[in-house]
Amino acid sequence: MKKYILAFCILLSYGLYSQNGFNDLLLKQYQLGIFLTGKGCVNTVEPPQGIKNDFQLSKLPDFGLKFSYKFTGTDTKLFADVSYLSTFMKYKLYNNPTINWINEFHYVNIGLGFEFSSFLLSLNIGLPSSGKLGITQGNSIELKKDEMNTMFQIRVGASIPIVQDVLGDLNFIVFADYFLVGVLKQDSNYNPRIASLSIGLNYMFNL
């Protein structure tokens, strides 16, 4: 009987400790984590006559590091992230949709924003790292970094907790991005502005 009482006391103590630890988690102000997302993209600018925009899945995931600070007594967080971000877009011919070509643009991105409970809003600033312009199906030309604009992008989405424990939080993330400026350094009515929808996961460690 003593063994059972001892085991019960140990389990009860562990349970109380875990609950108190979890409650303490909610007061944690600083977190640092990693994230990985996949996405689909589409150009929102009307292309030249005879060509149409088409949806394109990104061929590379976006990934990066995120730091957040939670304001005391609220569910509001200020966060910053650094990531490698890729955007793909597809053109098709109207009269022959089997013919298509894909453009791709890559950035080292810095994001700054807020989370209000699960809702998030941020601004991304991306420094061009590389790019390709599709010229014919299956063929492309390399873009120089100075041919691409610095990316300014607005992001709206949600970060939904899946698991919370003493180490940190595992979150499901979903968000939409939109380019506020044209991708290329050119004065053209056809300069692409890309919209995208991303889904993925991030894990935020308690500090």
PLY file of the C-alpha trace (Angstrom):
ply
format ascii 1.0
element vertex 207
property float x
property float y
property float z
element edge 206
property int vertex1
property int vertex2
end_header
0.00 0.00 0.00
2.81 2.40 0.85
4.27 1.86 -2.60
0.94 2.79 -4.20
0.60 5.89 -2.02
4.16 6.90 -2.86
3.55 6.37 -6.59
0.31 8.38 -6.39
2.08 11.24 -4.60
4.82 11.25 -7.22
2.27 11.33 -10.05
0.27 14.05 -8.31
3.39 16.13 -7.74
4.41 15.68 -11.35
0.93 16.65 -12.52
0.92 19.79 -10.38
4.42 20.65 -11.53
3.46 20.12 -15.17
0.33 22.22 -14.82
2.21 25.01 -13.07
4.93 24.72 -15.69
2.35 25.00 -18.45
0.76 28.03 -16.77
4.22 29.56 -16.55
4.57 28.90 -20.27
1.74 31.28 -20.97
3.76 34.03 -19.29
6.87 33.38 -21.38
7.69 36.55 -23.24
10.50 35.49 -25.55
10.52 32.74 -28.17
12.92 31.76 -30.94
12.08 29.22 -33.61
12.23 27.89 -37.14
9.62 27.62 -39.89
9.08 25.86 -43.21
6.31 26.57 -45.72
5.22 25.64 -49.23
3.11 27.92 -51.42
1.31 28.62 -54.64
1.68 31.87 -56.59
-0.01 33.89 -59.33
0.84 37.15 -61.06
-1.85 39.81 -60.50
-0.81 42.16 -63.32
-2.49 41.72 -66.71
0.14 40.32 -69.13
0.62 41.26 -72.80
-2.11 40.38 -75.29
-2.34 36.69 -76.14
-0.88 35.60 -72.80
-2.63 34.73 -69.55
-1.48 34.27 -65.97
-1.65 30.81 -64.41
-1.31 29.41 -60.90
2.10 27.96 -60.09
3.29 25.95 -57.09
6.63 27.08 -55.73
9.37 24.58 -56.54
11.29 25.46 -53.38
10.05 25.80 -49.78
10.49 29.00 -47.82
12.40 28.58 -44.56
13.83 30.77 -41.85
14.23 31.86 -38.24
11.69 33.77 -36.18
11.96 35.70 -32.90
8.93 36.94 -30.94
8.28 39.07 -27.88
4.95 38.82 -26.05
3.65 41.99 -24.39
2.97 41.45 -20.69
-0.65 40.73 -19.83
-1.79 40.44 -23.47
-1.98 37.92 -26.32
-0.14 40.35 -28.62
3.35 39.59 -29.89
5.92 41.59 -31.81
8.01 39.40 -34.09
10.86 39.54 -36.57
12.02 36.85 -38.96
14.80 36.20 -41.44
14.10 33.79 -44.29
15.01 32.58 -47.74
11.94 33.24 -49.86
11.20 32.04 -53.42
8.39 33.08 -55.74
7.39 31.40 -59.00
4.88 32.55 -61.62
3.58 31.03 -64.85
2.45 32.48 -68.19
0.36 30.54 -70.74
-0.67 31.19 -74.32
-4.41 31.79 -74.74
-4.69 29.85 -77.97
-2.44 26.98 -76.83
-2.41 26.53 -73.03
-0.01 23.59 -73.30
2.70 26.15 -74.05
3.81 27.88 -70.86
6.88 29.42 -69.30
7.83 30.08 -65.70
9.61 32.97 -64.01
11.27 32.60 -60.62
12.58 35.12 -58.10
14.54 34.51 -54.88
15.14 36.78 -51.90
16.81 37.01 -48.53
13.84 38.34 -46.59
13.45 40.31 -43.37
9.95 40.43 -41.88
8.57 42.55 -39.06
5.04 42.31 -37.70
2.51 41.59 -34.99
0.49 38.60 -33.85
-2.88 39.34 -32.26
-3.81 36.03 -30.62
-3.61 33.74 -33.69
-3.92 36.48 -36.35
-0.71 37.88 -37.86
0.16 40.92 -39.94
3.63 41.82 -41.19
5.72 43.64 -43.78
8.47 41.80 -45.66
11.53 43.43 -47.18
13.40 41.13 -49.55
16.89 41.63 -50.95
17.17 39.93 -54.38
19.51 36.95 -54.47
18.76 35.50 -57.93
16.08 35.13 -60.59
15.19 33.61 -63.95
12.92 34.82 -66.72
11.21 32.21 -68.86
11.67 33.05 -72.54
10.44 29.85 -74.18
9.02 26.64 -72.79
11.74 24.95 -70.76
14.26 27.74 -71.38
15.11 30.79 -69.30
17.69 33.52 -68.82
19.41 34.44 -65.58
18.51 37.75 -63.99
21.12 39.94 -62.38
20.33 41.09 -58.86
20.45 44.73 -59.93
17.69 44.01 -62.48
15.30 43.15 -59.64
13.59 45.55 -57.25
13.90 45.27 -53.50
10.79 43.36 -52.53
8.14 45.03 -50.37
5.43 42.57 -49.46
2.43 42.65 -47.13
1.54 39.45 -45.26
-1.74 38.51 -43.55
-2.45 35.16 -41.96
-2.75 32.98 -38.88
-0.52 30.97 -36.56
-2.56 28.23 -34.89
-1.09 26.24 -31.94
-1.00 22.46 -32.37
1.12 21.43 -29.37
2.29 23.49 -26.40
4.74 22.10 -23.84
7.57 23.18 -21.57
9.97 23.45 -24.50
7.81 25.60 -26.77
4.98 25.68 -29.29
4.38 23.78 -32.52
2.15 25.89 -34.79
0.30 25.43 -38.06
0.79 28.56 -40.16
-1.17 29.85 -43.15
-0.80 33.27 -44.75
-1.23 35.28 -47.94
1.45 37.59 -49.39
1.19 40.39 -51.94
3.95 42.36 -53.69
3.54 46.11 -53.17
5.99 46.92 -55.99
6.83 45.35 -59.34
9.37 42.54 -59.30
11.64 44.07 -61.96
13.42 47.40 -62.27
11.57 48.49 -65.38
8.97 51.06 -66.30
6.38 48.69 -67.75
2.66 48.09 -67.43
3.45 44.37 -67.32
5.90 44.40 -64.39
4.71 41.42 -62.28
3.20 41.78 -58.82
2.76 38.38 -57.30
0.18 37.11 -54.81
0.80 33.85 -52.98
-0.77 31.55 -50.40
1.51 29.60 -48.03
0.97 26.79 -45.54
3.46 25.16 -43.22
4.72 24.65 -39.68
6.87 26.48 -37.20
8.30 25.53 -33.83
8.94 28.28 -31.32
11.27 27.50 -28.40
10.67 29.22 -25.06
13.66 31.29 -23.96
0 1
1 2
2 3
3 4
4 5
5 6
6 7
7 8
8 9
9 10
10 11
11 12
12 13
13 14
14 15
15 16
16 17
17 18
18 19
19 20
20 21
21 22
22 23
23 24
24 25
25 26
26 27
27 28
28 29
29 30
30 31
31 32
32 33
33 34
34 35
35 36
36 37
37 38
38 39
39 40
40 41
41 42
42 43
43 44
44 45
45 46
46 47
47 48
48 49
49 50
50 51
51 52
52 53
53 54
54 55
55 56
56 57
57 58
58 59
59 60
60 61
61 62
62 63
63 64
64 65
65 66
66 67
67 68
68 69
69 70
70 71
71 72
72 73
73 74
74 75
75 76
76 77
77 78
78 79
79 80
80 81
81 82
82 83
83 84
84 85
85 86
86 87
87 88
88 89
89 90
90 91
91 92
92 93
93 94
94 95
95 96
96 97
97 98
98 99
99 100
100 101
101 102
102 103
103 104
104 105
105 106
106 107
107 108
108 109
109 110
110 111
111 112
112 113
113 114
114 115
115 116
116 117
117 118
118 119
119 120
120 121
121 122
122 123
123 124
124 125
125 126
126 127
127 128
128 129
129 130
130 131
131 132
132 133
133 134
134 135
135 136
136 137
137 138
138 139
139 140
140 141
141 142
142 143
143 144
144 145
145 146
146 147
147 148
148 149
149 150
150 151
151 152
152 153
153 154
154 155
155 156
156 157
157 158
158 159
159 160
160 161
161 162
162 163
163 164
164 165
165 166
166 167
167 168
168 169
169 170
170 171
171 172
172 173
173 174
174 175
175 176
176 177
177 178
178 179
179 180
180 181
181 182
182 183
183 184
184 185
185 186
186 187
187 188
188 189
189 190
190 191
191 192
192 193
193 194
194 195
195 196
196 197
197 198
198 199
199 200
200 201
201 202
202 203
203 204
204 205
205 206
